Structure formats: C-alpha cells, structure tokens
C-alpha cells in the first residue's frame, strides 16, 4: 500500500537532508500522523516535504494501521 504525507510546515534544509538520508529506512512519528492514499489530497496542504510511504501488506493486516478515511473531511479514500 502506498500513502502520502505532506508536512504542513516548512522544514529546515538540514532536516530535509536528514529525511533524505533515511530513505528506505523505518521512520516513526510518535504522535497521530495523518496521511492520504490520494497524492492530490496530500498536496492540498502547504509544506515543502512530501513523504511517499510504502507499507508492507503484513503491516496493513496486523492492526498496526487504521484506515479512517470514512471519518475524513476530505473523503478521498
């Protein structure tokens, strides 16, 4: 499954570089993190960093994720 997240704040260049170094590595945000399956929906928010996140299917099915698109204001499923 592929989802997108656009940070809704501008990151410093050095922070962007740290994320670039983490490509293909696990990144964990400790708080709730909103994402979208629809890239255009993710890009509606302002920011300078778009994460394209690939989630292994075993993580999708082992309850580590919850799809709440039906509760979303944007309903982009």
C-alpha positions in Angstrom: 0.0 0.0 0.0 1.3 3.5 -0.9 0.2 6.5 1.1 1.4 10.1 1.1 2.0 12.7 3.8 2.8 16.4 3.2 4.3 18.1 6.2 2.2 21.3 6.8 5.2 23.3 7.8 8.4 24.3 6.1 11.3 22.2 7.2 14.8 23.5 7.5 17.2 22.3 4.8 19.2 20.2 7.3 16.1 18.4 8.4 15.1 17.7 4.8 18.6 16.3 4.3 18.2 14.0 7.4 15.0 12.7 5.9 16.7 12.1 2.6 19.3 10.0 4.4 16.5 7.9 5.9 15.0 6.9 2.5 14.2 3.1 2.6 14.6 3.1 6.4 11.9 3.0 9.1 10.7 6.4 10.3 8.3 6.6 13.2 6.3 9.5 14.2 5.2 9.1 17.8 2.0 11.1 17.6 -1.0 10.6 15.3 0.0 11.1 11.7 -2.4 11.9 9.0 -1.8 10.5 5.6 -3.7 10.0 2.3 -3.9 7.4 -0.3 -4.6 10.2 -2.8 -1.5 12.2 -3.6 -3.5 15.2 -4.8 -5.3 15.3 -1.5 -2.0 15.3 0.4 -0.6 18.1 -1.8 -3.6 20.4 -0.9 -1.7 21.2 2.3 1.2 23.7 2.3 4.7 22.4 3.1 8.0 21.6 1.4 8.3 17.9 2.1 6.1 15.2 0.6 6.6 11.7 2.1 5.6 8.8 -0.2 5.3 5.9 2.2 5.3 2.2 1.2 3.7 0.0 3.8 4.3 -3.8 3.6 1.0 -5.6 3.4 1.7 -7.6 6.5 1.7 -4.3 8.4 -1.6 -3.3 6.9 -3.2 -6.5 8.1 -1.7 -6.8 11.6 -3.6 -3.9 13.2 -0.7 -1.5 13.2 -2.6 0.8 10.9 -6.2 2.1 10.9 -7.9 3.4 7.8 -10.2 6.2 8.9 -10.9 7.7 5.5 -14.7 7.5 6.1 -14.3 10.0 9.0 -12.2 12.4 6.9 -13.5 15.8 5.9 -11.9 15.2 2.5 -13.2 11.7 1.9 -10.5 10.8 -0.6 -10.3 7.1 0.3 
